[in-house]
Amino acid sequence: SPEEQDAVLEEGIVFEAFEETREVLAELYARQIPMGVLSNWDCKLPQVLEELNLARYFEFVISSAAAGYEKPAPEI
């Protein structure tokens, strides 16, 4: 079924931060540099950043899907 196919595809996607990501974000955060994520991506973006323990560095996380646009909408 399409639902089963989607589940298999999602299980195969693994997100990892680059080795230096946390160190760089922590330094920018410590310097009080405002940061946010605006991405032409789906509604799972905040969850992925939470799971990677990166969301805390950003003032906002907005995906095109959450904003009501489909990829590759230039409005986002």
Buried (B, 14 or more C-beta within 10 A) or exposed (E): EEEEEEEEEEEEEEEEEEEEEBEEBEEEBEEEEEEEBBBBBEEBBBEBBEEEEBBEBBEEBBBBBBBEBEEEEEEB
